[in-house]
Amino acid sequence: MKNILSESGLRLPREVQLKRVYRVIDEALTENQRQVLTAHYFEKQTVTQIAQARGVHKSTVSRTLHRAEKRLRDCLRY
């Protein structure tokens, strides 16, 4: 898989990569997407746990997470 955090084939320093990721999370994702993504990846909650905490179905959380991941990938390609 292509490194989506590199420019012109050269790998960016980790600090620069993380800044780009956090900026995209803050600016490009909806509040709902940001909360689900944060809960899943940073707080290590499962889809089931997130769904129970939010009072929604697991498929809703999965769909929101998938859309957030896609948006993140799309924004980091450029």
C-alpha positions in Angstrom: 0.0 0.0 0.0 1.3 3.4 -0.9 2.4 5.7 1.9 -0.3 8.4 1.9 1.7 10.7 4.1 4.7 11.1 1.8 5.3 13.7 -0.8 7.0 12.9 -4.1 8.1 9.5 -2.9 10.1 10.8 0.1 8.9 9.9 3.5 8.0 12.8 5.8 9.3 12.9 9.4 6.9 11.4 11.9 6.2 14.7 13.6 5.1 16.2 10.3 2.9 13.2 9.5 1.2 13.4 12.9 0.5 17.1 12.6 -1.1 16.5 9.2 -3.3 13.7 10.6 -4.4 15.7 13.6 -5.1 18.8 11.4 -7.3 16.7 9.1 -9.1 15.1 12.0 -9.8 18.6 13.4 -10.7 20.3 10.2 -12.1 17.8 7.7 -14.2 15.4 9.9 -17.6 16.1 11.3 -17.9 16.2 15.1 -19.7 12.8 15.0 -16.9 11.2 12.8 -14.2 12.8 15.1 -15.8 11.3 18.2 -16.2 7.8 16.8 -12.7 7.8 15.3 -11.1 9.0 18.5 -13.0 6.5 20.6 -12.0 3.6 18.4 -8.4 4.4 17.7 -7.2 6.5 20.6 -9.4 5.2 23.4 -9.3 1.6 22.1 -13.1 1.1 22.3 -14.7 -1.6 20.1 -17.6 -0.7 17.7 -20.0 -2.5 20.1 -18.8 -0.4 23.1 -19.1 2.9 21.1 -22.6 1.9 19.9 -23.8 1.1 23.4 -22.3 4.3 24.8 -24.0 6.4 22.1 -27.3 4.4 22.1 -27.1 3.6 18.4 -26.8 0.4 16.4 -23.4 -1.1 15.6 -23.9 -0.6 11.9 -24.3 3.1 12.5 -21.0 3.3 14.3 -19.3 1.1 11.6 -20.6 3.3 8.8 -19.5 6.5 10.6 -16.1 5.0 11.2 -15.7 3.9 7.6 -16.7 7.3 6.3 -14.2 9.0 8.7 -11.4 6.7 7.6 -12.2 7.3 3.9 -12.3 11.1 4.5 -9.0 10.9 6.4 -7.3 8.9 3.6 -8.7 11.2 0.9 -7.5 14.3 2.6 -4.0 13.0 3.3 -3.3 12.0 -0.3 -2.6 15.6 -1.2 
